[in-house]
């Protein structure tokens, strides 16, 4: 890969974009099970999973980490923020369930390109001082996230770009507002993250997700692209002058694009500039 990517940072850096949404109460798990795409009751206390929030038409609104502290406390780590709007919409479906939703603004998010001290895989760890540690990497490419008390670290924009680029390398979509409600979980490759279930009960978009899965109707999926120029979500991906796909996420010179599964051989361009297709890294599924 070209060396024009943001350099890895040493030590721990705070990230500006991620926000945390807290679901609490006796019905927190049941509510999350009814609203989100993955199987929440199967998640053990002290563990986390990738999960997604979909529209009724099966289009992705958000991809997030869902942490189960216990049967009455869940945390949603939303990497692209927007939790206030998310909570407002979700409250419309609370009805008589005993659950409260609130922006957990007492948490900030810190990142490090190093192995976790105690967390491993889907098991998170409680550290001294109230921090929660998460394993977001692999043995070959270690990464750690920590939820820490807010106001304890300064933000560095270059660190945010480096972290986001590695999210894309692992196939984690980072969705700007323009790309919400545009893609199905299959088109965003969320199966690579084990971020949705086709066996659980009803949730918004479940019928479309299950039909696409069982009838084999997925025609497009995620591809990692790299070029010399930065791309923008929504940019067209072209081949021989014809539009064949769209950039769904970008971070500097890296992009995740939704492309046909049966893409023919040939050069690709984004915004008139040549790009190369790279292999996505495995190992982020939990």
Secondary structure as UniProt FT lines:
FT   STRAND          12..15
FT   STRAND          19..24
FT   TURN            26..27
FT   HELIX           28..35
FT   TURN            41..42
FT   TURN            45..46
FT   STRAND          47..54
FT   TURN            56..57
FT   STRAND          60..70
FT   TURN            71..72
FT   STRAND          73..78
FT   TURN            79..80
FT   HELIX           83..90
FT   HELIX           91..93
FT   TURN            95..96
FT   STRAND          100..103
FT   TURN            105..106
FT   STRAND          107..112
FT   TURN            121..122
FT   STRAND          125..126
FT   HELIX           128..130
FT   STRAND          132..135
FT   STRAND          144..149
FT   TURN            150..151
FT   HELIX           157..169
FT   TURN            170..171
FT   HELIX           177..179
FT   TURN            180..181
FT   TURN            185..189
FT   HELIX           190..193
FT   TURN            204..205
FT   HELIX           206..214
FT   TURN            215..216
FT   STRAND          220..227
FT   TURN            233..234
FT   STRAND          236..239
FT   TURN            240..241
FT   STRAND          242..251
FT   TURN            252..253
FT   STRAND          254..260
FT   TURN            261..262
FT   STRAND          268..270
FT   TURN            271..272
FT   STRAND          273..278
//
